[in-house]
C-alpha cells in the first residue's frame, strides 16, 4: 500500500467516524439543551401557600396542605420575566401539581425569559363546587401580586392548564367575578392557554349540581366558559389533540368558542389542533412536538406585544 493510499483510507475512516460521532453527539446535545435550558440557572421554590394568613387562620388542614404552589424561575434574570401558571388535570377529582416538561422546552424558558408556577387546588368530593375555581383564582392572584418578588413581570402572567385545568383556566378568564373576589382583574392577565379543556359546563360539575342527561349533553350556562364570552376577552390560545382520537366533542366545543370569540371581535384568538395526539396532550409531556412549542412561543410574544400597546 502506498503512502497516498494509506493516508486516503485513513482520511475516509476519520471522516466516517467524525460524521457518525456528530450525529450521536448532536442528539445528546439536543437532550441536554432541552433539559438544562442552555445553562440558564433556575431556582425552585416549593409549597408556597397562596392564601393570605387571615384566610388560613380559619382554614382546615386540607386547605392548608393542598392550596400551595411551586415556582420555577430564572435566577438573576436581566429583565423581568413572563410567567405561566399551570393547573393540572384529573377531572376535578384527582391529580396533583407538577411542572409540564414541555414548557421547559419553550424558547422563552430556555432563554431565561419564562417562569412556571405549578398549582395545587382542592378536589371533589372533599370540597363542593365551586371551591376548585376559587382556588384557581386565588393562586392566580397570588402570582399577579408576588411574582415581582422573584424578578417576574406582573403584567406578563399567562394562565394555562390541562383538561380539568384547562376548564379552570377558561373559567377564571371568562368570568370577572372569580378574580375580583381576590382583588384582581382578568384584564391583568397577559393571556390564557387552555389545553384540551372543556368549554361547556364540565361533566363533573354537572354531576355535582345534578344536571339531567348524559355527560355529552352540552350545557352552556354560567358554569361554562362558553356562557360568558365578550369582545374584551383576554388573548387565548386553544390547544387540542386530534379530533379523531381526542376526548369526544372536546375539539369541537373549543372550536366553537374560538369562532365565537373571533366573531365578537376579541383581540387575539388562536387555535391549535395537533394531529396524532389523544387527550393525553393535556399533560404537556415530553412528546409534544416542536411545532406546538413554536406556536406557544409565538402566542406569548404576540400577547405581550398586545398587552404593552
Buried (B, 14 or more C-beta within 10 A) or exposed (E): EEEEEEEEEEEEEEEEEEEEEEEEEEEEEEEEBBEEBEEBEBEEEEEBBBBEEEBEEEBEEEBEEBBBBBBBBBEEBEEBBBBBBBBBBBBBEEBEBEBBBBBBBBBBBBBBBBBBBBBBBBBBEEBEBBBBBBBBBBBBBBBBBBBEEBBBBBBBBBBBBBBBBBBBBBBBBBBBEBBEEBEBEBEBBBBBBBBBBBBBBBBBBBBBBEBEEEBEEBBBEEBBBBBBBEEEBBBBBBBBBBBEEBBEBBBBBBBBBBEBBEEEEBBBBBBBBBEEBBBBBBBBEEEBBEEBBEBBBEBBEBBBEBBEE
